[in-house]
Amino acid sequence: MVRVCLMSMFTSFISPFSPLRARLGLVFVLALLVISVALASQYMGGLLPCALCLKQRIAFYLGLPLIALAYFYADKSPAAMRGLLHTIGIIFLANAGLAFYHAGIEYGFWLGPASCGGGGAQAQDTGALLEALKSTSMVRCDAPAFTLFGISLAGYNLIACVILAGLALYPTQEKEA
């Protein structure tokens, strides 16, 4: 059974690329690039992520396996593959919304949640202040850790997620599937 599954995956991979497979491959590579840059900037560049940054990574952790699944089984079940593509598109579209919210916080358009190190309730006494300090995140969501050409990482994530969602939700032609 395992051998049959591995052979199926291998033959799916080496079969000629259909336009749909090429699009799925592009979505996979772009998503992998985005999450790789985020992880490299954290572990190699020393940029600590805030709570919203960590939440934005969840879409990539969910999306990458779904993209791989859709890629390998695109020829087997076109209807299931289209369902996976829609799911992938919705995941990245929702993440674009979260990135938009985060970028708005960074650019000062609106306030962020208290869990992001900004705002929160005012302490009434010293004990409450100490408890508030212990539960407050040290990495603030309203201060971009890095910008390039005036765009924060949340802004670039917004752009990437809109592109990924667009590629995933682009109408699939029957001849592609």
C-alpha positions in Angstrom: 0.0 0.0 0.0 2.8 2.4 0.9 4.7 1.5 -2.2 1.6 2.2 -4.4 1.1 5.6 -2.7 4.7 6.5 -3.1 4.7 5.4 -6.8 1.5 7.5 -7.3 3.1 10.5 -5.8 6.3 10.0 -7.8 4.5 9.6 -11.1 2.3 12.6 -10.3 5.4 14.7 -9.7 7.2 13.7 -12.9 4.2 13.8 -15.2 4.1 16.7 -17.6 3.1 19.9 -15.9 -0.5 21.0 -16.7 -1.3 24.7 -16.3 -3.0 23.9 -13.0 0.0 22.0 -11.7 2.2 24.9 -12.7 -0.1 27.3 -10.8 -0.1 25.0 -7.7 3.7 24.8 -7.9 3.9 28.5 -8.0 1.6 29.0 -5.1 3.6 26.4 -3.1 7.0 28.0 -3.9 5.7 31.5 -3.1 4.1 30.4 0.2 7.2 28.5 1.2 9.3 31.6 0.4 7.2 33.8 2.5 7.2 31.6 5.6 11.0 30.9 5.1 11.7 34.6 5.1 9.7 35.0 8.3 11.4 32.2 10.0 14.9 33.2 8.8 14.3 36.8 9.9 13.4 35.5 13.4 16.1 32.8 13.9 18.9 34.2 11.8 18.1 37.9 11.7 17.1 38.3 15.3 13.7 39.9 14.6 11.3 38.7 17.3 7.7 38.3 16.1 4.8 39.8 17.9 1.6 37.9 18.7 -0.1 39.0 15.4 3.0 38.0 13.5 2.8 34.5 15.0 -0.9 34.3 14.1 -0.2 35.2 10.5 2.1 32.2 10.2 -0.7 29.8 10.8 -2.1 30.3 7.3 1.2 29.1 5.9 1.4 26.1 8.2 -2.1 25.1 7.1 -1.8 26.1 3.5 1.5 24.4 2.5 0.3 20.8 3.2 -3.0 21.5 1.4 -1.2 22.9 -1.6 1.0 19.8 -1.7 -2.0 17.6 -1.4 -3.8 19.4 -4.2 -0.7 19.2 -6.4 -0.2 15.5 -6.1 -3.9 14.6 -6.5 -4.8 17.2 -9.1 -5.3 14.5 -11.8 -7.1 12.1 -9.5 -10.1 14.1 -8.4 -10.6 17.5 -10.1 -13.6 18.3 -7.9 -11.7 17.6 -4.7 -8.7 19.6 -6.1 -11.0 22.6 -6.8 -12.4 22.3 -3.3 -8.8 22.4 -1.9 -8.0 25.4 -4.1 -10.9 27.3 -2.7 -10.0 26.3 0.8 -6.4 27.5 0.2 -7.6 30.7 -1.3 -9.9 31.4 1.6 -7.1 30.7 4.1 -4.8 33.2 2.4 -7.6 35.7 2.0 -8.4 35.6 5.7 -4.6 35.9 6.4 -4.5 39.0 4.1 -7.3 40.5 6.3 -5.2 39.8 9.5 -2.1 41.3 7.8 -4.2 44.4 6.8 -5.3 44.7 10.5 -1.7 44.3 11.7 -0.3 46.8 9.1 -3.0 49.3 10.2 -1.9 48.9 13.8 1.8 49.4 12.8 1.0 52.6 10.8 -1.2 54.0 13.6 -4.6 53.8 11.8 -6.1 52.0 14.8 -5.2 50.6 18.1 -4.0 47.0 18.6 -5.2 44.5 21.1 -3.9 44.7 24.7 -2.1 41.4 24.2 0.3 43.0 21.7 2.0 45.1 24.4 0.1 48.3 23.7 -2.9 49.7 25.5 -4.7 47.6 28.1 -6.4 48.4 31.3 -4.8 50.9 33.7 -3.6 49.3 36.9 -5.3 50.5 40.1 -2.5 49.5 42.5 1.1 48.2 42.5 0.1 44.5 42.6 -2.2 44.9 39.6 0.5 46.8 37.8 3.0 43.9 38.4 0.5 41.4 37.1 -0.2 43.5 34.0 3.5 43.7 33.3 3.9 39.9 33.6 1.0 39.2 31.2 2.0 41.9 28.7 3.9 40.8 25.6 7.3 42.4 25.3 7.2 42.5 21.4 4.8 45.3 20.4 2.5 44.9 17.5 2.4 48.6 16.8 6.1 49.0 16.2 7.4 47.4 13.0 10.5 45.3 13.6 11.7 46.0 10.0 10.6 48.1 7.0 11.8 48.1 3.4 10.8 51.0 1.2 8.4 52.1 3.9 6.5 48.8 4.0 6.6 46.7 7.1 6.7 42.9 7.1 3.0 42.8 7.8 2.5 45.0 4.7 4.6 42.5 2.6 2.6 39.7 4.1 -0.6 41.4 3.0 0.7 41.7 -0.6 1.9 38.1 -0.6 -1.4 36.7 0.8 -3.5 38.7 -1.7 -1.3 37.3 -4.6 -1.5 33.7 -3.1 -5.3 34.0 -2.6 -5.7 35.3 -6.2 -3.7 32.5 -7.6 -5.6 29.9 -5.6 -9.1 31.4 -6.3 -8.5 32.1 -10.0 -11.1 30.1 -11.9 -10.0 26.7 -12.9 -10.7 25.7 -16.5 -12.0 22.2 -17.1 -9.1 21.5 -19.5 -6.7 22.3 -16.7 -8.1 19.9 -14.2 
